[in-house]
Amino acid sequence: MNQELTKVVNQLFESLKATMLPISDADFSQPLEVLSGSTIGQHTRHCIEFFQCLLEQSALGVVNYDKRQRNQMIQKNKAVAYSMMEEVVLQLSTHDTQDALLLETDYGFGCQRVSTTFERELVYNIEHTVHHLAMLRIALNHLNPQMEIAEGFGVANSTQRHKEDICAR
């Protein structure tokens, strides 16, 4: 397993946990207009479950992110979400990479399968999580405009490097 990618997942989850620390479970599960009625907890669960799908389904050689559990406890209870994040990182750190996988999707015209690899899907999940963290940043600012959020929270690494390059000029 690519340990560097596992470190990135761990960093994302640690950043998410630290950012969520000051909010209550009630705020975590409160529908927000700025998220089209979804909750911070739902976005958190969504990210966790994509990693869970990859880890669990890769043993079968086919990954389908539509077939996730949608565990209500993850989206309602921060402690459960934190525990699931830690479990994902632990599983990634000991995962024996299976090179070839099929990604199964259905865009409304029948099931399609495309070739992929575990590491490629892991990279996808990292980028997918960063995207959701960006939405969570907006939601948290809406929920509490005075809340301090780390500068890099929800910002892609390439964007951070680009900003640093501009400032260095």
Backbone hydrogen bonds, N-H to C=O, Kabsch-Sander energy under -0.5 kcal/mol:
donor,donor_aa,acceptor,acceptor_aa,energy
3,Q,1,M,-1.0
6,T,2,N,-1.5
7,K,3,Q,-2.1
8,V,4,E,-1.9
9,V,5,L,-2.3
10,N,6,T,-2.5
11,Q,7,K,-2.7
12,L,8,V,-2.5
13,F,9,V,-2.6
14,E,10,N,-2.8
15,S,11,Q,-2.4
16,L,12,L,-2.3
17,K,13,F,-2.8
18,A,14,E,-2.5
19,T,15,S,-2.1
20,M,16,L,-2.1
21,L,17,K,-1.2
23,I,20,M,-1.7
28,F,24,S,-2.4
29,S,25,D,-1.7
30,Q,27,D,-1.0
32,L,38,S,-2.5
35,L,32,L,-1.3
36,S,33,E,-2.1
37,G,32,L,-2.5
38,S,35,L,-1.8
41,G,28,F,-3.0
43,H,39,T,-1.8
44,T,40,I,-2.2
45,R,41,G,-3.0
46,H,42,Q,-2.6
47,C,43,H,-1.8
48,I,44,T,-2.3
49,E,45,R,-3.1
50,F,46,H,-1.4
51,F,47,C,-1.5
52,Q,48,I,-2.3
53,C,49,E,-2.6
54,L,50,F,-2.1
55,L,51,F,-2.6
56,E,52,Q,-3.0
57,Q,53,C,-2.9
58,S,54,L,-1.5
59,A,56,E,-0.5
60,L,57,Q,-1.7
61,G,57,Q,-0.6
61,G,58,S,-1.0
62,V,57,Q,-1.0
63,V,102,L,-3.0
67,K,64,N,-1.5
68,R,66,D,-0.9
72,Q,70,R,-0.6
74,I,71,N,-0.8
75,Q,71,N,-1.0
76,K,72,Q,-0.9
77,N,73,M,-1.8
81,A,77,N,-2.2
82,Y,78,K,-3.1
83,S,79,A,-2.2
84,M,80,V,-2.3
85,M,81,A,-2.2
86,E,82,Y,-2.3
87,E,83,S,-2.1
88,V,84,M,-2.3
89,V,85,M,-2.2
90,L,86,E,-2.3
91,Q,87,E,-2.7
92,L,88,V,-2.6
93,S,89,V,-2.2
94,T,90,L,-0.9
94,T,91,Q,-0.6
95,H,91,Q,-0.7
95,H,92,L,-0.7
97,T,95,H,-0.8
99,D,97,T,-0.6
101,L,116,T,-2.6
102,L,61,G,-2.0
103,L,114,V,-3.2
104,E,63,V,-3.2
104,E,102,L,-0.6
105,T,112,Q,-2.8
107,Y,110,G,-0.6
112,Q,105,T,-3.2
114,V,103,L,-2.2
116,T,101,L,-2.4
118,F,98,Q,-1.0
118,F,99,D,-0.8
121,E,117,T,-2.2
122,L,118,F,-2.2
123,V,119,E,-2.4
124,Y,120,R,-2.3
125,N,121,E,-2.5
126,I,122,L,-2.1
127,E,123,V,-2.4
128,H,124,Y,-2.8
129,T,125,N,-2.3
130,V,126,I,-2.3
131,H,127,E,-2.1
132,H,128,H,-1.9
133,L,129,T,-2.6
134,A,130,V,-1.9
135,M,131,H,-1.5
136,L,132,H,-2.5
137,R,133,L,-2.3
138,I,134,A,-1.6
139,A,135,M,-2.2
140,L,136,L,-3.1
141,N,137,R,-2.3
142,H,138,I,-1.9
143,L,139,A,-2.6
144,N,140,L,-2.7
147,M,144,N,-2.1
149,I,147,M,-0.5
153,F,150,A,-1.7
155,V,152,G,-1.9
160,Q,156,A,-2.3
161,R,157,N,-2.7
162,H,158,S,-2.1
163,K,159,T,-2.5
164,E,160,Q,-2.2
165,D,161,R,-2.3
166,I,162,H,-2.1
167,C,163,K,-2.3
168,A,164,E,-1.7
169,R,165,D,-0.7
169,R,166,I,-0.8
